């Protein structure tokens, strides 16, 4: 199956531009063929039976990252499967915001990533901040297994632990120990499901995506409460957020006595990130 044949098959499921992009990713990642190689006809050298299986999975809307088992994030390659969310470009912006803010000053930093998934945030921060002590929590044992393997593959030193942030006993932790807590928690309400693409809705883990319609700030509230005792005075809390609830989250943090609250837009000019200081 050639590149032309593959993207034409995928164009029955995706628009033409996306079909071409997915096909190029398949050839580049799985077969190490550049677009120049494809133009030279080297796509005829790939195993037909394997490529057919890949095409069948892609035609079922399965994300190409899951089909190939990996994705790139902030210059690193991460293994991904059905137990973890696929890291998004928006989350790269969150990492860059944190990294640009932690220039100079004290070292080492004590950092905690809550809801780590594939470990992409924790591993990126560990790699980008010399001498940082990075810990990462998740409720899913399967996700933590993926994250640990990603840390090993990327030569990152991260301490992973299975923790449920909704456990109220966490808020009694003393003394304060972290300089920075970051989280990209579940923030999509159930009523937003009908607007989502099938490749997300049918394949990515729902426990990492959705929150109840009646309590969209559930995880932010729990993490902010925990941060009131777990962060050192002057420490920072960073979130990726649902733009629909940016104002409500700002107000909640203000009522909880967080200060220097700042919202930051993503590349699409949507309020996607927020930080606050203890």
C-alpha positions as CSV (number, residue, x, y, z in Angstrom):
1,X,0.0,0.0,0.0
2,X,1.5,3.3,-1.0
3,X,1.2,6.6,0.8
4,X,-1.3,7.8,-1.9
5,X,-3.4,4.7,-1.4
6,X,-3.3,5.0,2.4
7,X,-4.4,8.7,2.6
8,X,-7.1,8.2,0.1
9,X,-8.6,5.4,2.3
10,X,-8.3,7.6,5.3
11,X,-10.0,10.5,3.5
12,X,-13.2,8.6,3.7
13,X,-13.1,9.0,7.5
14,X,-11.1,12.3,7.9
15,X,-10.8,15.4,5.8
16,X,-8.1,15.4,3.1
17,X,-5.6,17.4,5.0
18,X,-5.9,15.4,8.2
19,X,-5.8,12.1,6.2
20,X,-2.5,13.1,4.5
21,X,-1.0,14.2,7.9
22,X,-1.9,10.9,9.5
23,X,-0.5,8.9,6.7
24,X,2.7,10.8,6.8
25,X,3.0,10.2,10.6
26,X,2.5,6.5,10.0
27,X,5.3,6.3,7.4
28,X,7.7,8.5,9.4
29,X,7.2,6.9,12.9
30,X,6.7,3.3,12.0
31,X,8.9,3.0,8.9
32,X,11.3,6.0,9.3
33,X,10.4,7.3,5.9
34,X,10.4,11.1,5.4
35,X,8.1,12.9,3.0
36,X,11.0,13.1,0.5
37,X,11.3,9.3,0.7
38,X,7.6,9.0,-0.1
39,X,8.0,11.2,-3.1
40,X,10.9,9.0,-4.3
41,X,8.6,5.9,-4.1
42,X,10.1,4.2,-1.1
43,X,6.6,3.7,0.4
44,X,6.5,0.5,-1.7
45,X,9.1,-1.1,0.5
46,X,6.9,-1.3,3.7
47,X,5.2,-4.6,4.8
48,X,1.8,-4.6,3.2
49,X,0.1,-6.9,5.8
50,X,1.2,-4.7,8.7
51,X,0.2,-1.5,7.0
52,X,-3.2,-3.0,6.2
53,X,-3.8,-3.6,9.9
54,X,-2.8,0.0,10.7
55,X,-5.2,1.3,8.1
56,X,-8.1,-0.8,9.5
57,X,-7.5,0.6,13.0
58,X,-7.3,4.2,11.7
59,X,-10.5,3.7,9.7
60,X,-12.2,2.9,13.0
61,X,-11.3,6.4,14.3
62,X,-8.6,5.0,16.6
63,X,-6.0,7.8,17.2
64,X,-2.8,7.4,15.2
65,X,-0.9,7.9,18.5
66,X,-2.5,4.8,20.0
67,X,-2.1,2.8,16.8
68,X,1.7,3.6,16.7
69,X,2.0,3.5,20.5
70,X,3.8,6.8,20.9
71,X,3.7,10.5,20.4
72,X,6.0,13.5,20.7
73,X,5.7,16.1,23.4
74,X,8.1,19.0,24.2
75,X,10.9,17.3,22.3
76,X,10.5,13.9,24.0
77,X,8.9,10.7,22.8
78,X,6.2,9.3,25.0
79,X,4.6,5.8,24.9
80,X,0.8,6.0,25.0
81,X,-2.0,3.5,25.1
82,X,-5.7,3.3,26.0
83,X,-4.8,3.9,29.7
84,X,-3.5,7.4,29.3
85,X,-4.6,10.6,27.5
86,X,-2.7,11.6,24.4
87,X,-0.6,14.7,25.4
88,X,-1.9,17.8,23.6
89,X,-0.1,20.8,22.2
90,X,-1.9,23.0,24.7
91,X,-0.2,21.2,27.6
92,X,3.1,21.9,26.0
93,X,2.2,25.6,26.4
94,X,1.6,24.9,30.1
95,X,5.0,23.3,30.5
96,X,6.7,26.2,28.7
97,X,5.0,28.7,31.0
98,X,6.2,26.9,34.0
99,X,9.8,26.5,32.7
100,X,10.0,30.2,31.7
101,X,8.8,31.1,35.2
102,X,11.4,29.0,37.1
103,X,14.5,30.7,35.8
104,X,17.1,31.4,38.5
105,X,16.0,31.6,42.2
106,X,16.1,28.7,44.5
107,X,17.2,25.2,43.6
108,X,16.3,22.4,43.9
109,X,12.6,22.9,43.4
110,X,10.1,20.4,44.9
111,X,7.5,19.8,42.2
112,X,4.3,17.7,42.3
113,X,2.3,16.7,39.2
114,X,-1.2,15.6,40.1
115,X,-3.0,13.3,37.6
116,X,0.2,12.6,35.6
117,X,-1.2,10.1,33.0
118,X,1.6,9.3,30.6
119,X,4.0,11.4,32.8
120,X,4.4,14.0,30.1
121,X,4.3,17.1,32.4
122,X,6.4,15.6,35.2
123,X,9.1,14.2,32.8
124,X,9.2,17.5,30.8
125,X,9.7,19.5,34.0
126,X,12.3,17.1,35.4
127,X,14.3,17.3,32.1
128,X,14.0,21.1,31.9
129,X,14.7,22.1,35.5
130,X,18.2,21.0,36.7
131,X,18.2,19.4,40.2
132,X,14.4,19.5,40.5
133,X,12.8,16.9,42.7
134,X,9.7,15.9,40.8
135,X,6.9,13.7,42.1
136,X,3.8,12.6,40.2
137,X,0.5,11.1,41.3
138,X,-2.3,9.3,39.5
139,X,-5.2,7.1,40.6
140,X,-4.6,4.6,37.7
141,X,-2.1,1.9,38.2
142,X,-2.1,1.3,34.5
143,X,-1.3,4.9,33.8
144,X,1.5,4.9,36.3
145,X,3.0,1.9,34.6
146,X,3.1,3.8,31.3
147,X,4.5,6.9,33.1
148,X,7.3,4.9,34.8
149,X,8.3,3.4,31.4
150,X,8.3,6.9,29.9
151,X,10.5,8.2,32.6
152,X,13.0,5.4,32.1
153,X,13.1,5.8,28.4
154,X,13.6,9.6,28.7
155,X,16.2,9.2,31.5
156,X,14.1,11.4,33.9
157,X,14.1,11.0,37.6
158,X,10.5,11.2,38.8
159,X,8.9,9.6,41.8
160,X,5.5,8.1,40.9
161,X,2.8,7.1,43.4
162,X,-0.8,5.9,43.2
163,X,-2.8,8.6,45.0
164,X,-6.4,9.7,44.8
165,X,-6.5,13.5,45.1
166,X,-10.2,13.3,46.1
167,X,-9.1,11.6,49.3
168,X,-9.9,14.2,52.0
169,X,-7.1,13.0,54.3
170,X,-4.5,14.5,51.9
171,X,-5.4,18.0,53.0
172,X,-4.0,17.3,56.5
173,X,-0.4,16.8,55.1
174,X,2.1,18.8,57.1
175,X,4.6,20.5,57.0
176,X,4.4,22.2,53.6
177,X,6.9,20.6,51.2
178,X,6.3,21.7,47.6
179,X,7.4,24.8,45.7
180,X,5.0,24.1,42.8
181,X,2.0,21.9,42.2
182,X,0.8,21.4,38.6
183,X,-2.2,19.6,37.3
184,X,-4.1,19.0,34.1
185,X,-7.1,17.3,35.7
186,X,-10.4,16.0,34.2
187,X,-12.3,19.1,33.2
188,X,-14.8,18.2,30.4
189,X,-18.4,18.1,31.6
190,X,-20.7,15.3,30.4
191,X,-22.9,17.8,28.5
192,X,-19.9,18.6,26.2
193,X,-19.7,15.0,25.0
194,X,-21.8,15.6,21.9
195,X,-19.3,18.1,20.6
196,X,-16.3,15.8,20.9
197,X,-14.6,13.8,18.1
198,X,-15.1,10.0,18.0
199,X,-11.4,9.4,18.2
200,X,-11.4,11.0,21.6
201,X,-14.8,9.8,22.9
202,X,-14.4,6.2,21.8
203,X,-10.8,5.6,22.7
204,X,-9.3,7.9,25.4
205,X,-9.9,7.0,29.1
206,X,-13.1,8.7,30.4
207,X,-11.9,8.9,34.0
208,X,-9.2,11.3,32.8
209,X,-11.6,13.4,30.7
210,X,-14.9,13.9,32.4
211,X,-16.4,15.6,35.5
212,X,-20.0,15.8,36.5
213,X,-22.1,18.6,35.0
214,X,-23.1,19.7,38.5
215,X,-19.5,20.0,39.8
216,X,-17.1,21.0,37.0
217,X,-14.5,22.3,39.5
218,X,-14.3,19.1,41.6
219,X,-10.7,18.4,41.0
220,X,-9.5,22.0,41.1
221,X,-11.2,22.4,44.5
222,X,-9.6,19.3,45.8
223,X,-6.1,20.3,44.5
224,X,-6.4,23.9,45.7
225,X,-7.4,22.7,49.2
226,X,-4.5,20.3,49.3
227,X,-2.2,23.0,48.1
228,X,-3.1,25.2,51.0
229,X,-1.1,23.0,53.3
230,X,1.2,21.1,50.9
231,X,2.7,24.2,49.2
232,X,5.3,26.3,51.0
233,X,4.4,30.0,51.5
234,X,5.0,31.7,48.2
235,X,4.6,28.4,46.3
236,X,2.7,28.3,43.0
237,X,-0.3,26.3,41.7
238,X,-0.6,25.8,38.0
239,X,-3.6,24.4,36.2
240,X,-4.7,23.6,32.7
241,X,-8.4,24.5,32.6
242,X,-11.7,24.3,30.7
243,X,-12.2,27.8,29.2
244,X,-15.9,27.6,30.0
245,X,-15.1,27.7,33.7
246,X,-12.2,30.1,33.8
247,X,-14.0,32.9,35.7
248,X,-15.6,30.5,38.1
249,X,-12.2,29.0,38.9
250,X,-10.6,32.4,39.4
251,X,-13.4,33.3,41.9
252,X,-13.0,30.0,43.7
253,X,-9.3,30.5,44.1
254,X,-9.8,34.1,45.3
255,X,-12.4,32.9,47.9
256,X,-9.8,30.3,49.1
257,X,-7.3,33.2,49.7
258,X,-5.0,32.3,46.8
259,X,-3.4,35.5,45.4
260,X,-1.6,36.8,42.3
261,X,-4.1,34.8,40.3
262,X,-3.2,34.9,36.6
263,X,-5.1,33.4,33.6
264,X,-3.2,32.7,30.3
265,X,-4.7,32.1,26.9
266,X,-3.6,29.2,24.6
267,X,-2.6,29.5,21.0
268,X,-6.3,29.7,20.0
269,X,-6.9,32.7,22.3
270,X,-8.9,30.7,24.8
271,X,-8.3,31.0,28.6
272,X,-6.6,27.6,29.0
273,X,-4.2,28.0,32.0
274,X,-4.3,29.6,35.4
275,X,-1.8,30.0,38.2
276,X,-2.0,31.2,41.7
277,X,0.3,31.8,44.6
278,X,-0.1,30.6,48.2
